Amino acid sequence: MPTSHVTISASQLDIGHGLHTVAHDINMQMHSGELLVLIGTNGSGKSTLLKTLAGMIAPIRGEVTVLGTQPGGSPRRVAYLPQHPVSSHTLPLRARDIVAMGRYAHLGLFRRAQKADRLIVEDTMHRTGATEFAESPLRDLSGGQQQRTHLAQVLARQAEVLLLDEPTAGLDLSGKYAIAEIIAAERARGVTVVLATHDLQDAESATAVMLLAQRVVAFGPPSVALSDDNVRACFGFTQPH
Amino acid sequence: MISQFALLEPLWEPFSSNEFLRNALLASSLVAIICAIAGTYVVLRGLSFIGDALAHGVIPGIAIALLFGVPGVIGAAIGAVVMMGGVATITAKVRLSSDTAIGLLFVGMLALGVIITSRSTSFVGDITRILFGELLGVAAADLGWQIVVLVVVAGIAIVAHRPFVLMSLDDGLARTSGFSVKFFHGLMLAMVAMAIVGSFQLVGTLLVLGMLIAPAATGALLARRVSTMMATATVFGVVSSYVGLLASYHFDLAAGASIVFTAVYLFGFVAVLTIPRRLRGHRELPHQHEHAH
């Protein structure tokens, strides 16, 4: 595994939209190869934190850096999968074209896509199981197929930090396993993964778990953060053992 | 054989014998190409309403230009810049839904255009020309100007294709890919404004939206790729120009309106033809999902 270095750092970070704070006083440090799982109900601040790390919304207060720069400062090295990627019925784009867009951050306005770029696109489609519908227009794909396409696009950027907002939503069991495998493989190559989810099972292999309920309920290794008290404070009930 | 050709003569004879009509076909084909390029992004990004607002926003500029004897194109360009500024301010600052605010801005500009034109001595002639175009009065200089617009619009599309397509999918995706959404949105509006300024003299400000949207929308129904959509839009735009002009010549109809009507009619025709395919596509979704492993 590559040597571990700090990739994401936040201190006394308040996040939210405009003047409305969604969660405050977030402190954390993540390293390469680590997995941070964000757990919480709808509106708990998971998506807001991911968007802040992606540079799509500005932090309200505090310090946050991703790969040593302001969030959004290194688009080639950070990839973000939003919670509800577009599923437009008008766009004449094939699944393959959508995945190829993952290379645009590297190609900029003028550089032509090389053979290496095309190989990366094919490889990521294979990994997410998108190859069989590569030629189909996005508008003809099911929700799960669209999700696999968007995930392939995010992977095609070959980023060092992956920000994934509920990537398993709309996927069947085999899709969920595929994503778990992909996350493990990305971590093995030194990628830091931040994953937002409702599913406590997703947290089992995490380096750290952050329980959010419009505040940080708990932050730490899964065995500590996912105590019954913390889970009750986050969701209002505990899981049956 | 000869008699068969003679039967088909009405299809090309008007263009070979009449220089005005030939120029009109050339000019409207150039408009079709310009509008196919700009219109593709308008349809992809869902800017039809802003496009319509821009088309009407240029009217006061043209009216003032005509009043002072300046070429209408210059007035239209200034009007487009003012309108783009208005649209940008509204979408950023006003706390109404942007379609309400843009709608008000555009009827306001239309009314202002009519008021200014009503001061001119040939009110009815001027306002008709502005709104519905003057296809059969195209001069060689107009064609040169249109070629310049075509080169600029195509240039913008080539340079900004990647951010434009990313923004069609999602602004956030464009931003996280390292492209400034503010800049490229502005550039897209500027490209649409240029297409309008380059086309209004032929089909008029009221009808230019039809050329911008109808062929591109037809392309979207048929194509699987953006490049194919643009090429299809060009073909449908040029065919609409030819059919519209021919109908206008043989049946003595308004030229600009005939072209735009043909383009919209062709869209409707293709939309109906492709309904079964689209319905079939949606019915197959659950089935495809089960086997998508």
Interface residues (C-beta under 8 A of the other chain):
Chain A: A54 G55 M56 G72 P75 R76 V78 A79 Y80 P82 P85 V86 S88 T90 L91 P92 L93 R94 D97 I98 M101 Y104 A105 L107 G108 L109 F110 G129 E132 F133 E135 P137 R139 D140 L141 S142 G143 G144 Q145 R148 D172 S174 G175
Chain B: V43 L44 G46 V159 A160 R162 P163 V165 L166 S168 L169 D170 G172 L173 R175 T176 S177 G178 F179 G219 A220 A223 R224 R225 V226 T228 M229 G281 E284 L285 P286 Q288 H289 A292 H293
